[in-house]
Amino acid sequence: MLRTVTIEPTEKYFFDVGNATEVLILREATKSITLSGDDIAPVEISKCDVVTMIKYRGKALYFQNQHTESVTIEFQLSDTMILIREQLSAISGNSLVIEEIVKAIQISEIKAPVAIKGTVPVSLSSAIEIGEVAVNNTVQTKQSIAGQVIHTQKLTAANGQFTPPNGTFIRSMTIQAGLQNTENVFIFGFELPKGAVMKFDYPYLGALNIALTGTNEINGIFLTEAV
């Protein structure tokens, strides 16, 4: 059971440790608090700290506020060893180091700069807006992008053709079926349900024609290059 208490300056809050209690978990604390008792030297603990209680079973302990203002804490005595989420994450401040990703993850928002080291494969399933990119060292690509230009176009039943500019060919294309499509669409024999994304990396000469019906549409990102 969680207990929430507010302890005034110099005040002590006493509690009993059960005979089966394993740990004390300080889940929330506006400031650090001192844990003490008859058989325990005072120790300062903070939010997310977990203290083993085996030695103090059946005894009375107390929290004491050593600050000049009141402190509100939420703590739990548990008969089962628990690792809280903050411990499992092992995050200190805004520093997070990821050694390995074994499953796909989805990031909805990034609130701080992210540093990437080594070779990291990245794929995008929807549009991404890039504001400012700072590069400290040389960036290498698998192939030269000199003379390559990105074009975006929505293909519909009335306008189902993308024609590269004169003197260029389509180097690669990323195609996404419209989210409001009522039917699956076909591109080069591949069937795409609504919202599905597919990328083609081989060169394509001439205009690209895709037959669409009704209100079905396709959003395309085309990378063109001079012949």
C-alpha positions as CSV (number, residue, x, y, z in Angstrom):
1,M,0.0,0.0,0.0
2,L,1.3,3.5,-0.9
3,R,1.4,6.1,1.8
4,T,1.7,9.8,1.2
5,V,2.7,12.1,4.0
6,T,3.9,15.6,4.5
7,I,6.7,16.0,7.1
8,E,7.4,19.4,8.6
9,P,11.0,20.7,9.4
10,T,12.6,18.6,12.2
11,E,9.5,16.5,12.4
12,K,9.7,12.6,12.6
13,Y,7.2,10.2,10.9
14,F,7.3,6.8,12.5
15,F,6.2,3.5,10.8
16,D,6.5,-0.2,11.5
17,V,8.3,-2.7,9.3
18,G,6.4,-6.0,8.9
19,N,7.9,-9.4,9.5
20,A,7.7,-10.2,5.8
21,T,8.7,-6.8,4.4
22,E,11.5,-7.0,1.7
23,V,12.0,-3.4,0.6
24,L,11.1,0.2,1.2
25,I,10.5,2.2,-2.0
26,L,10.5,5.9,-2.0
27,R,8.4,6.5,-5.1
28,E,8.0,10.3,-4.8
29,A,9.7,13.0,-2.7
30,T,9.8,16.7,-3.1
31,K,13.2,16.7,-1.4
32,S,15.5,14.1,0.1
33,I,14.5,12.6,3.4
34,T,16.4,11.0,6.3
35,L,15.6,7.4,7.2
36,S,16.5,6.3,10.7
37,G,15.6,4.1,13.7
38,D,16.9,2.4,16.8
39,D,19.1,0.0,14.9
40,I,19.9,2.0,11.7
41,A,22.2,4.9,11.4
42,P,20.6,7.9,9.7
43,V,20.7,7.7,5.9
44,E,19.6,10.3,3.4
45,I,17.4,8.9,0.6
46,S,15.8,10.5,-2.4
47,K,13.0,9.8,-4.9
48,C,13.2,6.4,-6.6
49,D,15.6,4.9,-3.9
50,V,14.9,1.3,-2.8
51,V,16.1,0.2,0.7
52,T,16.3,-3.4,1.8
53,M,14.3,-4.0,5.0
54,I,15.2,-7.5,5.9
55,K,17.4,-6.5,8.8
56,Y,14.7,-4.2,10.2
57,R,11.7,-6.5,10.1
58,G,9.4,-6.1,13.2
59,K,11.0,-2.8,14.1
60,A,10.0,0.8,14.1
61,L,11.7,3.2,11.8
62,Y,11.1,6.8,11.0
63,F,11.6,9.5,8.4
64,Q,12.9,12.9,9.6
65,N,12.9,16.1,7.7
66,Q,16.2,17.9,7.9
67,H,15.2,20.7,5.6
68,T,13.8,24.1,6.5
69,E,10.6,23.6,4.6
70,S,8.1,20.8,4.5
71,V,8.7,17.6,2.5
72,T,6.0,15.5,0.9
73,I,6.9,11.8,0.2
74,E,5.1,8.8,-1.2
75,F,6.5,5.5,0.0
76,Q,5.7,1.8,-0.1
77,L,6.7,-1.2,2.1
78,S,6.6,-4.3,-0.1
79,D,6.8,-8.0,0.7
80,T,8.2,-8.6,-2.8
81,M,11.5,-7.3,-4.3
82,I,10.5,-4.6,-6.9
83,L,12.6,-2.7,-9.4
84,I,10.8,0.5,-10.3
85,R,10.7,1.8,-13.8
86,E,13.3,4.5,-13.1
87,Q,15.8,1.9,-12.1
88,L,15.1,-0.3,-15.1
89,S,15.6,2.7,-17.4
90,A,18.8,3.8,-15.6
91,I,18.5,7.3,-17.0
92,S,20.3,10.2,-15.3
93,G,19.1,13.6,-16.3
94,N,18.7,13.7,-20.1
95,S,21.7,11.4,-20.8
96,L,20.7,8.0,-22.3
97,V,23.0,5.5,-23.9
98,I,21.6,2.7,-25.9
99,E,23.9,-0.2,-26.6
100,E,21.6,-2.4,-28.6
101,I,18.1,-2.3,-30.0
102,V,16.6,-5.8,-30.3
103,K,13.1,-4.9,-31.3
104,A,11.6,-2.1,-33.4
105,I,10.9,1.1,-31.5
106,Q,8.7,4.1,-32.4
107,I,9.7,7.6,-31.3
108,S,6.9,10.1,-31.2
109,E,8.9,13.1,-30.0
110,I,12.5,14.1,-29.4
111,K,13.0,16.9,-26.9
112,A,16.9,17.1,-27.0
113,P,19.7,16.7,-29.5
114,V,20.5,13.1,-30.4
115,A,24.0,12.0,-31.2
116,I,24.4,9.0,-33.5
117,K,27.8,7.1,-33.7
118,G,28.7,4.3,-36.1
119,T,26.6,2.9,-38.8
120,V,22.9,3.1,-38.0
121,P,20.2,2.0,-40.5
122,V,17.2,4.3,-40.4
123,S,13.9,4.0,-42.3
124,L,10.9,6.4,-42.4
125,S,7.3,5.4,-43.0
126,S,5.9,8.9,-43.3
127,A,7.1,12.5,-44.0
128,I,9.6,14.1,-41.6
129,E,10.2,17.8,-41.2
130,I,13.9,18.7,-40.7
131,G,14.6,22.2,-39.2
132,E,18.3,22.5,-38.6
133,V,21.0,19.9,-38.9
134,A,24.5,20.5,-37.4
135,V,27.3,18.3,-38.7
136,N,30.6,18.2,-36.9
137,N,32.5,15.7,-39.1
138,T,32.4,14.5,-42.7
139,V,29.2,12.7,-43.8
140,Q,29.6,9.8,-46.1
141,T,27.0,8.3,-48.4
142,K,26.9,5.1,-50.4
143,Q,26.7,7.0,-53.6
144,S,27.2,10.6,-54.8
145,I,24.1,12.7,-54.7
146,A,25.5,15.5,-56.8
147,G,22.9,16.6,-59.4
148,Q,20.1,14.6,-57.7
149,V,16.8,16.4,-56.9
150,I,13.8,15.3,-54.8
151,H,10.3,15.8,-56.2
152,T,7.0,15.2,-54.4
153,Q,3.7,14.6,-56.2
154,K,0.3,13.2,-55.4
155,L,-1.0,10.8,-58.0
156,T,-4.8,10.5,-58.5
157,A,-7.2,8.9,-61.0
158,A,-7.2,12.2,-63.0
159,N,-3.4,12.7,-62.8
160,G,-1.6,9.3,-62.4
161,Q,1.6,10.2,-64.1
162,F,5.0,11.5,-62.8
163,T,7.3,12.8,-65.6
164,P,10.9,13.5,-64.6
165,P,12.4,16.8,-65.9
166,N,14.0,16.8,-69.3
167,G,17.4,15.2,-69.3
168,T,16.8,13.3,-66.1
169,F,15.6,9.8,-65.0
170,I,14.1,8.6,-61.8
171,R,16.9,7.3,-59.5
172,S,14.6,6.0,-56.8
173,M,11.0,6.5,-55.6
174,T,9.2,6.1,-52.3
175,I,5.4,5.4,-52.7
176,Q,2.7,5.6,-50.0
177,A,-0.9,4.6,-50.7
178,G,-3.4,7.2,-49.5
179,L,-4.7,6.8,-46.0
180,Q,-8.3,7.4,-47.2
181,N,-8.1,4.9,-50.1
182,T,-11.0,2.6,-50.4
183,E,-9.2,0.0,-52.5
184,N,-5.7,-1.5,-52.6
185,V,-3.5,-0.1,-55.3
186,F,-0.9,-1.9,-57.5
187,I,2.5,-0.7,-58.4
188,F,4.8,-2.9,-60.6
189,G,2.7,-5.8,-59.5
190,F,3.0,-5.1,-55.8
191,E,-0.3,-4.6,-53.9
192,L,-0.4,-1.7,-51.4
193,P,-3.2,-1.4,-48.9
194,K,-4.1,2.1,-47.7
195,G,-1.2,3.8,-45.8
196,A,1.4,1.2,-47.0
197,V,4.8,2.5,-48.0
198,M,7.2,0.9,-50.5
199,K,10.6,2.1,-51.8
200,F,12.1,1.3,-55.2
201,D,15.8,1.9,-55.6
202,Y,16.5,1.0,-59.2
203,P,16.7,3.6,-62.1
204,Y,13.5,4.2,-64.0
205,L,13.6,5.9,-67.4
206,G,10.7,7.8,-68.8
207,A,7.4,8.8,-67.3
208,L,5.9,6.7,-64.5
209,N,2.2,5.9,-65.0
210,I,0.0,4.4,-62.3
211,A,-3.6,3.6,-63.0
212,L,-5.9,4.6,-60.1
213,T,-9.7,4.5,-59.8
214,G,-12.2,6.5,-57.8
215,T,-10.8,8.6,-55.0
216,N,-7.7,6.4,-54.5
217,E,-4.4,8.3,-54.5
218,I,-0.7,7.8,-54.0
219,N,1.8,10.1,-52.5
220,G,5.2,9.9,-54.2
221,I,8.7,11.1,-53.4
222,F,10.9,10.8,-56.5
223,L,14.7,11.3,-56.6
224,T,15.8,12.3,-60.1
225,E,19.2,12.5,-61.6
226,A,20.7,13.9,-64.7
227,V,21.3,11.3,-67.5
